Each structure stands twice: as C-alpha cells, then as structure tokens.
Amino acid sequence: MKQLFISLLAVGLLSASCVGPEGPPGDPGINILGKVIEVSIDLNQSNNYEQLVTLPLSIEVFESDVVLVYRHEGVFDGADIWTPLPATYFDQGGGTFLYTFNHTYFDVKFFLDGNFNLNVLGNQWTDNQLFRIAVVPAEFGNSNLSMEEIENSINFEFLGN
C-alpha cells in the first residue's frame, strides 16, 4: 500500500511540474455590441395612438438583426423596471389595451390599441411614455440542415441526462 501511495505521489509531482513552451497567441476576438436608444413619446388621440420614431443614422439595422422594445414601468429600489413589448394591460372596466410596435431598417412604429375607447385612458398611459429600443446584431442560421447534419456538426453539443 505504501509503494502504491509513493508511486501515485511521484506521478502527481512529475505531471504537475511539467511545463512546456507557451503556444502562439490566438486571433484577436471581436466585440460586437447591440445599440440601445431611449425615446419618450405620446400615444394619444392627437396622433391616433401611434408614433413613428426614426432610428439614428449611427444605428445600422440589417435584415437578420433583432429589434426589441421595452416600456419603462417605473423604478424599484433605484433600478428601472422595463417590460418587453407587446405588453397587455387590463383596465378597471374589464377592457384590455396593449402597447406594441413594428419596425423597418430605419424606424420603429409604436401603437397603443385596445378593445374600448382609448380616450378614457389617463395621461399616465398615453403621455410621455418612455421606451427603450434595442438592436441586437444577429445572422441567419442555416435552416436547411437535417437532424443528422445537426447531430454530426461540431458547432453543436448535445447534453445527456
């Protein structure tokens, strides 16, 4: 037993002390960040409860990019609360209304819609609404792969139970 322990200790020390030359440096990584802007708009009767926001020229949107929009709900313990759109709300009269959007490469159009006359909504729901627009860079994946090609791809790792 003593010889086994000494043998394992010797192997451990020898393998721990092996140091080889440092390999060549790798290629520099890339750092791609999404772009975020915040806009405050009114969604009321004067603009038919919709507003078009043009994206700044500094934000380039490609066909594969993802555009996400959030509505500012308030602050909790000093942290902003953001709700993703579309977001549905229920009024006290049993109706529902929602904030939603659509977008192109150049702009985002916001909508306030409901199943009742929106003129009865208070200003807290229609005026000075703060939204965050996030453009997340993305690229299309190859959707023509068979399941066998996906399973054999080196780009995928399947985890067992």
BALUM-575337 format. One record per residue: residue number from 1; residue in three letters; x, y, z of N, C-alpha, C in turn. Coordinates in nm, 4 decimals, always signed. Example, Ala and Ser with C-alpha at 12.3 -4.5 7.8 and 13.67 -1.06 7.14 Angstrom:
BALUM-575337
[1 "Ala" [+1.3190 -0.5690 +0.7800] [+1.2300 -0.4500 +0.7800] [+1.3200 -0.3300 +0.7800]]
[2 "Ser" [+1.2850 -0.2250 +0.7080] [+1.3670 -0.1060 +0.7140] [+1.2900 +0.0030 +0.7870]]
END
This chain:
BALUM-575337
[1 "Met" [+0.0823 -0.1180 +0.0000] [+0.0000 +0.0000 +0.0000] [+0.0868 +0.1245 +0.0000]]
[2 "Lys" [+0.2001 +0.1130 +0.0792] [+0.2907 +0.2266 +0.0878] [+0.3539 +0.2534 -0.0484]]
[3 "Gln" [+0.3894 +0.1472 -0.1223] [+0.4507 +0.1638 -0.2541] [+0.3526 +0.2263 -0.3522]]
[4 "Leu" [+0.2236 +0.1914 -0.3441] [+0.1215 +0.2482 -0.4315] [+0.1089 +0.3978 -0.4057]]
[5 "Phe" [+0.1074 +0.4353 -0.2782] [+0.0964 +0.5768 -0.2429] [+0.2163 +0.6552 -0.2944]]
[6 "Ile" [+0.3361 +0.5995 -0.2784] [+0.4579 +0.6682 -0.3237] [+0.4573 +0.6792 -0.4760]]
[7 "Ser" [+0.4147 +0.5737 -0.5438] [+0.4088 +0.5771 -0.6905] [+0.3116 +0.6837 -0.7387]]
[8 "Leu" [+0.1931 +0.6919 -0.6784] [+0.0936 +0.7922 -0.7173] [+0.1447 +0.9332 -0.6873]]
[9 "Leu" [+0.2119 +0.9500 -0.5744] [+0.2663 +1.0798 -0.5384] [+0.3728 +1.1218 -0.6391]]
[10 "Ala" [+0.4585 +1.0300 -0.6794] [+0.5649 +1.0602 -0.7755] [+0.5049 +1.0986 -0.9111]]
[11 "Val" [+0.4069 +1.0247 -0.9567] [+0.3423 +1.0556 -1.0845] [+0.2757 +1.1930 -1.0765]]
[12 "Gly" [+0.2094 +1.2215 -0.9654] [+0.1435 +1.3505 -0.9474] [+0.2427 +1.4650 -0.9501]]
[13 "Leu" [+0.3560 +1.4495 -0.8813] [+0.4570 +1.5552 -0.8792] [+0.5207 +1.5740 -1.0158]]
[14 "Leu" [+0.5483 +1.4654 -1.0851] [+0.6111 +1.4767 -1.2164] [+0.5177 +1.5434 -1.3171]]
[15 "Ser" [+0.3915 +1.5075 -1.3137] [+0.2993 +1.5650 -1.4110] [+0.2669 +1.7104 -1.3761]]
[16 "Ala" [+0.2710 +1.7450 -1.2476] [+0.2421 +1.8824 -1.2074] [+0.3576 +1.9748 -1.2415]]
[17 "Ser" [+0.4784 +1.9228 -1.2475] [+0.5940 +2.0079 -1.2721] [+0.6273 +2.0196 -1.4200]]
[18 "Cys" [+0.5553 +1.9509 -1.5061] [+0.5829 +1.9595 -1.6492] [+0.5321 +2.0930 -1.7023]]
[19 "Val" [+0.6227 +2.1687 -1.7598] [+0.5858 +2.2971 -1.8182] [+0.6439 +2.3014 -1.9577]]
[20 "Gly" [+0.5590 +2.3310 -2.0530] [+0.6053 +2.3383 -2.1907] [+0.6062 +2.4822 -2.2383]]
[21 "Pro" [+0.6507 +2.5012 -2.3604] [+0.6528 +2.6370 -2.4141] [+0.5096 +2.6871 -2.4354]]
[22 "Glu" [+0.4931 +2.8168 -2.4199] [+0.3616 +2.8769 -2.4397] [+0.3272 +2.8715 -2.5880]]
[23 "Gly" [+0.2041 +2.8392 -2.6168] [+0.1600 +2.8312 -2.7559] [+0.1489 +2.9695 -2.8184]]
[24 "Pro" [+0.1302 +2.9724 -2.9501] [+0.1187 +3.1007 -3.0182] [-0.0097 +3.1727 -2.9757]]
[25 "Pro" [-0.0077 +3.3047 -2.9777] [-0.1295 +3.3773 -2.9391] [-0.2406 +3.3512 -3.0409]]
[26 "Gly" [-0.3623 +3.3496 -2.9917] [-0.4771 +3.3280 -3.0793] [-0.5155 +3.4549 -3.1532]]
[27 "Asp" [-0.6077 +3.4389 -3.2456] [-0.6583 +3.5547 -3.3178] [-0.7313 +3.6460 -3.2214]]
[28 "Pro" [-0.7249 +3.7761 -3.2467] [-0.7979 +3.8664 -3.1569] [-0.9482 +3.8410 -3.1687]]
[29 "Gly" [-1.0155 +3.8491 -3.0569] [-1.1606 +3.8300 -3.0568] [-1.2315 +3.9537 -3.1098]]
[30 "Ile" [-1.3578 +3.9374 -3.1379] [-1.4357 +4.0516 -3.1819] [-1.5335 +4.0889 -3.0727]]
[31 "Asn" [-1.5667 +4.2132 -3.0667] [-1.6579 +4.2624 -2.9646] [-1.7720 +4.3330 -3.0357]]
[32 "Ile" [-1.8830 +4.2648 -3.0487] [-1.9985 +4.3218 -3.1163] [-2.1060 +4.3467 -3.0115]]
[33 "Leu" [-2.1420 +4.4714 -2.9962] [-2.2443 +4.5078 -2.9003] [-2.3670 +4.5591 -2.9743]]
[34 "Gly" [-2.4820 +4.5354 -2.9173] [-2.6033 +4.5917 -2.9719] [-2.6094 +4.7408 -2.9436]]
[35 "Lys" [-2.7026 +4.8063 -3.0076] [-2.7232 +4.9500 -2.9877] [-2.8566 +4.9700 -2.9168]]
[36 "Val" [-2.8603 +5.0646 -2.8239] [-2.9813 +5.0917 -2.7467] [-3.0059 +5.2422 -2.7459]]
[37 "Ile" [-3.1321 +5.2798 -2.7697] [-3.1717 +5.4189 -2.7528] [-3.2998 +5.4219 -2.6712]]
[38 "Glu" [-3.3238 +5.5333 -2.6070] [-3.4478 +5.5530 -2.5323] [-3.5204 +5.6720 -2.5912]]
[39 "Val" [-3.6523 +5.6601 -2.6039] [-3.7357 +5.7668 -2.6580] [-3.8563 +5.7865 -2.5673]]
[40 "Ser" [-3.8970 +5.9118 -2.5540] [-4.0178 +5.9449 -2.4793] [-4.1185 +5.9987 -2.5805]]
[41 "Ile" [-4.2353 +5.9342 -2.5895] [-4.3342 +5.9723 -2.6900] [-4.4738 +5.9777 -2.6280]]
[42 "Asp" [-4.5639 +6.0406 -2.7005] [-4.7050 +6.0426 -2.6640] [-4.7804 +5.9493 -2.7570]]
[43 "Leu" [-4.8702 +5.8716 -2.7024] [-4.9598 +5.7854 -2.7794] [-5.1015 +5.8228 -2.7385]]
[44 "Asn" [-5.1557 +5.9263 -2.8035] [-5.2867 +5.9762 -2.7641] [-5.3743 +6.0023 -2.8863]]
[45 "Gln" [-5.4900 +6.0603 -2.8624] [-5.5876 +6.0812 -2.9684] [-5.5322 +6.1701 -3.0796]]
[46 "Ser" [-5.4469 +6.2671 -3.0455] [-5.3953 +6.3608 -3.1463] [-5.3097 +6.2917 -3.2525]]
[47 "Asn" [-5.2472 +6.1787 -3.2211] [-5.1676 +6.1058 -3.3205] [-5.2254 +5.9660 -3.3468]]
[48 "Asn" [-5.3547 +5.9526 -3.3183] [-5.4263 +5.8267 -3.3414] [-5.3608 +5.7092 -3.2676]]
[49 "Tyr" [-5.3018 +5.7379 -3.1517] [-5.2407 +5.6359 -3.0651] [-5.1286 +5.5592 -3.1336]]
[50 "Glu" [-5.0545 +5.6291 -3.2187] [-4.9364 +5.5683 -3.2816] [-4.8317 +5.6756 -3.3052]]
[51 "Gln" [-4.7059 +5.6339 -3.3048] [-4.5967 +5.7290 -3.3229] [-4.4817 +5.6581 -3.3935]]
[52 "Leu" [-4.4283 +5.7217 -3.4975] [-4.3141 +5.6696 -3.5720] [-4.1874 +5.7349 -3.5182]]
[53 "Val" [-4.0882 +5.6525 -3.4836] [-3.9593 +5.7013 -3.4348] [-3.8527 +5.6569 -3.5341]]
[54 "Thr" [-3.7816 +5.7546 -3.5899] [-3.6739 +5.7247 -3.6837] [-3.5481 +5.6903 -3.6057]]
[55 "Leu" [-3.4838 +5.5810 -3.6435] [-3.3597 +5.5399 -3.5769] [-3.2464 +5.6333 -3.6192]]
[56 "Pro" [-3.1555 +5.6654 -3.5280] [-3.0407 +5.7498 -3.5647] [-2.9570 +5.6831 -3.6734]]
[57 "Leu" [-2.8920 +5.7637 -3.7564] [-2.8086 +5.7100 -3.8639] [-2.6917 +5.6281 -3.8098]]
[58 "Ser" [-2.6550 +5.6504 -3.6848] [-2.5443 +5.5755 -3.6254] [-2.5825 +5.4300 -3.5958]]
[59 "Ile" [-2.7108 +5.3982 -3.6048] [-2.7557 +5.2611 -3.5814] [-2.7919 +5.1988 -3.7156]]
[60 "Glu" [-2.7130 +5.1001 -3.7549] [-2.7373 +5.0306 -3.8812] [-2.8076 +4.8987 -3.8507]]
[61 "Val" [-2.9239 +4.8797 -3.9113] [-3.0028 +4.7597 -3.8872] [-2.9979 +4.6724 -4.0120]]
[62 "Phe" [-2.9591 +4.5460 -3.9947] [-2.9560 +4.4511 -4.1047] [-3.0789 +4.3612 -4.0982]]
[63 "Glu" [-3.1077 +4.2946 -4.2076] [-3.2277 +4.2114 -4.2171] [-3.2330 +4.1050 -4.1080]]
[64 "Ser" [-3.1193 +4.0511 -4.0699] [-3.1166 +3.9430 -3.9712] [-3.1134 +3.9939 -3.8272]]
[65 "Asp" [-3.0904 +4.1230 -3.8063] [-3.0834 +4.1772 -3.6707] [-3.2179 +4.1653 -3.5999]]
[66 "Val" [-3.2125 +4.1660 -3.4697] [-3.3318 +4.1558 -3.3866] [-3.3574 +4.2923 -3.3229]]
[67 "Val" [-3.4797 +4.3420 -3.3370] [-3.5174 +4.4679 -3.2739] [-3.6121 +4.4359 -3.1588]]
[68 "Leu" [-3.5727 +4.4769 -3.0390] [-3.6521 +4.4549 -2.9184] [-3.6928 +4.5904 -2.8618]]
[69 "Val" [-3.8132 +4.5974 -2.8057] [-3.8602 +4.7224 -2.7479] [-3.9164 +4.6943 -2.6088]]
[70 "Tyr" [-3.8876 +4.7856 -2.5156] [-3.9311 +4.7740 -2.3774] [-3.9980 +4.9047 -2.3352]]
[71 "Arg" [-4.0980 +4.8942 -2.2495] [-4.1653 +5.0112 -2.1929] [-4.1203 +5.0282 -2.0485]]
[72 "His" [-4.0890 +5.1507 -2.0117] [-4.0463 +5.1797 -1.8756] [-4.1681 +5.1775 -1.7836]]
[73 "Glu" [-4.1645 +5.0925 -1.6828] [-4.2772 +5.0756 -1.5910] [-4.2622 +5.1566 -1.4635]]
[74 "Gly" [-4.1405 +5.1954 -1.4307] [-4.1166 +5.2684 -1.3072] [-3.9810 +5.2329 -1.2511]]
[75 "Val" [-3.9652 +5.2559 -1.1213] [-3.8377 +5.2324 -1.0544] [-3.8647 +5.1544 -0.9259]]
[76 "Phe" [-3.7797 +5.0557 -0.8974] [-3.7881 +4.9798 -0.7729] [-3.6503 +4.9742 -0.7107]]
[77 "Asp" [-3.6374 +5.0209 -0.5889] [-3.5088 +5.0238 -0.5180] [-3.3981 +5.0873 -0.6027]]
[78 "Gly" [-3.4326 +5.1930 -0.6742] [-3.3344 +5.2645 -0.7548] [-3.3061 +5.2038 -0.8901]]
[79 "Ala" [-3.3699 +5.0922 -0.9245] [-3.3454 +5.0268 -1.0533] [-3.4674 +5.0430 -1.1433]]
[80 "Asp" [-3.4416 +5.0754 -1.2713] [-3.5504 +5.0880 -1.3677] [-3.6153 +4.9531 -1.3927]]
[81 "Ile" [-3.7467 +4.9567 -1.4136] [-3.8232 +4.8366 -1.4474] [-3.8646 +4.8491 -1.5937]]
[82 "Trp" [-3.8274 +4.7516 -1.6759] [-3.8583 +4.7523 -1.8191] [-3.9423 +4.6293 -1.8526]]
[83 "Thr" [-4.0503 +4.6515 -1.9284] [-4.1390 +4.5426 -1.9702] [-4.1286 +4.5273 -2.1221]]
[84 "Pro" [-4.1051 +4.4053 -2.1709] [-4.0942 +4.3866 -2.3163] [-4.2294 +4.4038 -2.3856]]
[85 "Leu" [-4.2244 +4.4585 -2.5073] [-4.3457 +4.4718 -2.5888] [-4.3580 +4.3512 -2.6800]]
[86 "Pro" [-4.4800 +4.3121 -2.7127] [-4.6058 +4.3744 -2.6737] [-4.6395 +4.3458 -2.5273]]
[87 "Ala" [-4.7069 +4.4430 -2.4655] [-4.7479 +4.4297 -2.3255] [-4.8962 +4.4634 -2.3163]]
[88 "Thr" [-4.9730 +4.3747 -2.2547] [-5.1179 +4.3910 -2.2420] [-5.1530 +4.4311 -2.0996]]
[89 "Tyr" [-5.2485 +4.5229 -2.0887] [-5.2942 +4.5717 -1.9589] [-5.4458 +4.5611 -1.9525]]
[90 "Phe" [-5.4983 +4.5530 -1.8325] [-5.6415 +4.5403 -1.8101] [-5.6898 +4.6630 -1.7352]]
[91 "Asp" [-5.7945 +4.7279 -1.7901] [-5.8474 +4.8449 -1.7205] [-5.9537 +4.8024 -1.6205]]
[92 "Gln" [-5.9969 +4.8959 -1.5389] [-6.0919 +4.8644 -1.4322] [-6.2291 +4.8279 -1.4854]]
[93 "Gly" [-6.2596 +4.8683 -1.6087] [-6.3902 +4.8376 -1.6666] [-6.3957 +4.7024 -1.7358]]
[94 "Gly" [-6.2907 +4.6246 -1.7287] [-6.2894 +4.4928 -1.7911] [-6.2315 +4.4913 -1.9311]]
[95 "Gly" [-6.1893 +4.6066 -1.9813] [-6.1287 +4.6117 -2.1143] [-5.9802 +4.5819 -2.1091]]
[96 "Thr" [-5.9228 +4.5623 -2.2255] [-5.7792 +4.5402 -2.2360] [-5.7215 +4.6398 -2.3361]]
[97 "Phe" [-5.5998 +4.6799 -2.3101] [-5.5263 +4.7623 -2.4054] [-5.3819 +4.7171 -2.4052]]
[98 "Leu" [-5.3119 +4.7470 -2.5152] [-5.1754 +4.6998 -2.5253] [-5.0882 +4.7985 -2.5982]]
[99 "Tyr" [-4.9602 +4.7932 -2.5631] [-4.8559 +4.8642 -2.6350] [-4.7880 +4.7616 -2.7246]]
[100 "Thr" [-4.7671 +4.7993 -2.8505] [-4.6985 +4.7097 -2.9420] [-4.6190 +4.7931 -3.0419]]
[101 "Phe" [-4.5504 +4.7279 -3.1333] [-4.4663 +4.8009 -3.2286] [-4.4431 +4.7145 -3.3516]]
[102 "Asn" [-4.3951 +4.7804 -3.4576] [-4.3342 +4.7120 -3.5705] [-4.2147 +4.7954 -3.6137]]
[103 "His" [-4.1319 +4.7425 -3.7024] [-4.0096 +4.8167 -3.7376] [-3.9644 +4.7850 -3.8791]]
[104 "Thr" [-3.8818 +4.8745 -3.9315] [-3.8102 +4.8542 -4.0570] [-3.6618 +4.8704 -4.0248]]
[105 "Tyr" [-3.5800 +4.8840 -4.1273] [-3.4373 +4.9099 -4.1060] [-3.4129 +5.0506 -4.0522]]
[106 "Phe" [-3.5103 +5.1389 -4.0692] [-3.4886 +5.2809 -4.0431] [-3.5713 +5.3380 -3.9279]]
[107 "Asp" [-3.6797 +5.2684 -3.8889] [-3.7671 +5.3274 -3.7891] [-3.8422 +5.2211 -3.7103]]
[108 "Val" [-3.9038 +5.2684 -3.6005] [-3.9885 +5.1840 -3.5168] [-4.1207 +5.2578 -3.5012]]
[109 "Lys" [-4.2302 +5.1871 -3.5246] [-4.3630 +5.2465 -3.5098] [-4.4292 +5.1868 -3.3868]]
[110 "Phe" [-4.4698 +5.2735 -3.2941] [-4.5341 +5.2336 -3.1698] [-4.6851 +5.2479 -3.1846]]
[111 "Phe" [-4.7592 +5.1566 -3.1225] [-4.9056 +5.1581 -3.1250] [-4.9590 +5.1370 -2.9839]]
[112 "Leu" [-5.0683 +5.2039 -2.9547] [-5.1478 +5.1754 -2.8362] [-5.2836 +5.1325 -2.8891]]
[113 "Asp" [-5.3271 +5.0136 -2.8532] [-5.4517 +4.9587 -2.9064] [-5.5330 +4.9011 -2.7921]]
[114 "Gly" [-5.6638 +4.8955 -2.8098] [-5.7489 +4.8406 -2.7050] [-5.8850 +4.8024 -2.7584]]
[115 "Asn" [-5.9633 +4.7353 -2.6735] [-6.0976 +4.6925 -2.7137] [-6.2048 +4.7856 -2.6561]]
[116 "Phe" [-6.1669 +4.9103 -2.6305] [-6.2598 +5.0128 -2.5813] [-6.2082 +5.1478 -2.6292]]
[117 "Asn" [-6.2834 +5.2524 -2.6057] [-6.2444 +5.3872 -2.6461] [-6.1238 +5.4310 -2.5629]]
[118 "Leu" [-6.0090 +5.4451 -2.6271] [-5.8852 +5.4776 -2.5569] [-5.8838 +5.6198 -2.5015]]
[119 "Asn" [-5.9812 +5.7025 -2.5408] [-5.9884 +5.8391 -2.4883] [-6.0109 +5.8423 -2.3379]]
[120 "Val" [-6.0588 +5.7322 -2.2820] [-6.0851 +5.7293 -2.1377] [-5.9598 +5.6956 -2.0561]]
[121 "Leu" [-5.8505 +5.6577 -2.1235] [-5.7260 +5.6290 -2.0513] [-5.6679 +5.7573 -1.9931]]
[122 "Gly" [-5.6115 +5.7487 -1.8768] [-5.5461 +5.8631 -1.8154] [-5.4135 +5.8946 -1.8838]]
[123 "Asn" [-5.3644 +6.0157 -1.8587] [-5.2379 +6.0594 -1.9190] [-5.1204 +5.9695 -1.8822]]
[124 "Gln" [-5.1275 +5.9033 -1.7676] [-5.0165 +5.8166 -1.7268] [-4.9977 +5.6998 -1.8231]]
[125 "Trp" [-5.0981 +5.6701 -1.9051] [-5.0897 +5.5607 -2.0025] [-5.0598 +5.6095 -2.1440]]
[126 "Thr" [-5.0769 +5.7398 -2.1688] [-5.0666 +5.7894 -2.3068] [-4.9552 +5.8915 -2.3273]]
[127 "Asp" [-4.9249 +5.9744 -2.2281] [-4.8297 +6.0832 -2.2479] [-4.6946 +6.0514 -2.1848]]
[128 "Asn" [-4.5899 +6.1004 -2.2522] [-4.4520 +6.0859 -2.2024] [-4.4185 +5.9410 -2.1694]]
[129 "Gln" [-4.4495 +5.8526 -2.2605] [-4.4178 +5.7111 -2.2412] [-4.2720 +5.6880 -2.2801]]
[130 "Leu" [-4.1949 +5.6285 -2.1906] [-4.0528 +5.6043 -2.2144] [-4.0340 +5.4618 -2.2646]]
[131 "Phe" [-3.9708 +5.4508 -2.3815] [-3.9440 +5.3205 -2.4424] [-3.7944 +5.3063 -2.4673]]
[132 "Arg" [-3.7485 +5.1834 -2.4596] [-3.6101 +5.1501 -2.4915] [-3.6116 +5.0606 -2.6144]]
[133 "Ile" [-3.5377 +5.1019 -2.7166] [-3.5254 +5.0255 -2.8413] [-3.3858 +4.9637 -2.8431]]
[134 "Ala" [-3.3792 +4.8328 -2.8564] [-3.2510 +4.7624 -2.8611] [-3.2384 +4.6912 -2.9950]]
[135 "Val" [-3.1297 +4.7184 -3.0657] [-3.0994 +4.6493 -3.1911] [-2.9864 +4.5516 -3.1609]]
[136 "Val" [-3.0180 +4.4232 -3.1711] [-2.9235 +4.3175 -3.1369] [-2.8700 +4.2555 -3.2658]]
[137 "Pro" [-2.7374 +4.2652 -3.2892] [-2.6810 +4.2060 -3.4106] [-2.7031 +4.0551 -3.4127]]
[138 "Ala" [-2.7398 +4.0045 -3.5290] [-2.7629 +3.8602 -3.5446] [-2.7369 +3.8229 -3.6893]]
[139 "Glu" [-2.7210 +3.6955 -3.7130] [-2.7095 +3.6479 -3.8506] [-2.7971 +3.5247 -3.8658]]
[140 "Phe" [-2.8446 +3.5054 -3.9872] [-2.9308 +3.3913 -4.0131] [-2.8522 +3.2622 -3.9998]]
[141 "Gly" [-2.9133 +3.1630 -3.9372] [-2.8551 +3.0302 -3.9318] [-2.8933 +2.9525 -4.0573]]
[142 "Asn" [-2.8279 +2.8406 -4.0784] [-2.8608 +2.7559 -4.1916] [-2.9792 +2.6689 -4.1515]]
[143 "Ser" [-3.0952 +2.6999 -4.2052] [-3.2156 +2.6271 -4.1662] [-3.2414 +2.5046 -4.2530]]
[144 "Asn" [-3.1502 +2.4739 -4.3429] [-3.1707 +2.3597 -4.4327] [-3.0974 +2.2344 -4.3852]]
[145 "Leu" [-3.0503 +2.2330 -4.2614] [-2.9789 +2.1170 -4.2104] [-3.0771 +2.0081 -4.1690]]
[146 "Ser" [-3.0391 +1.8833 -4.1966] [-3.1181 +1.7714 -4.1466] [-3.0800 +1.7470 -4.0005]]
[147 "Met" [-3.1599 +1.6700 -3.9300] [-3.1288 +1.6391 -3.7905] [-2.9956 +1.5656 -3.7818]]
[148 "Glu" [-2.9672 +1.4782 -3.8764] [-2.8395 +1.4060 -3.8756] [-2.7229 +1.5029 -3.8936]]
[149 "Glu" [-2.7382 +1.6020 -3.9825] [-2.6318 +1.7000 -4.0022] [-2.6115 +1.7839 -3.8761]]
[150 "Ile" [-2.7189 +1.8162 -3.8082] [-2.7073 +1.8927 -3.6844] [-2.6361 +1.8097 -3.5783]]
[151 "Glu" [-2.6746 +1.6834 -3.5640] [-2.6135 +1.5971 -3.4633] [-2.4652 +1.5749 -3.4893]]
[152 "Asn" [-2.4245 +1.5729 -3.6171] [-2.2849 +1.5476 -3.6517] [-2.2025 +1.6761 -3.6629]]
[153 "Ser" [-2.2650 +1.7891 -3.6452] [-2.1955 +1.9166 -3.6585] [-2.1062 +1.9405 -3.5376]]
[154 "Ile" [-1.9904 +1.9972 -3.5611] [-1.9008 +2.0304 -3.4488] [-1.9466 +2.1571 -3.3785]]
[155 "Asn" [-2.0452 +2.2275 -3.4342] [-2.0927 +2.3516 -3.3745] [-2.2007 +2.3295 -3.2692]]
[156 "Phe" [-2.2431 +2.2056 -3.2516] [-2.3500 +2.1758 -3.1557] [-2.3002 +2.0752 -3.0535]]
[157 "Glu" [-2.3427 +2.0944 -2.9307] [-2.3105 +1.9995 -2.8264] [-2.4411 +1.9524 -2.7642]]
[158 "Phe" [-2.4624 +1.8232 -2.7627] [-2.5829 +1.7662 -2.7049] [-2.5492 +1.7136 -2.5662]]
[159 "Leu" [-2.6253 +1.7544 -2.4692] [-2.6020 +1.7134 -2.3318] [-2.6909 +1.5958 -2.2978]]
[160 "Gly" [-2.6343 +1.4960 -2.2335] [-2.7113 +1.3778 -2.1926] [-2.7818 +1.4022 -2.0608]]
[161 "Asn" [-2.8672 +1.3109 -2.0244] [-2.9414 +1.3228 -1.8981] [-2.8556 +1.2924 -1.7795]]
END
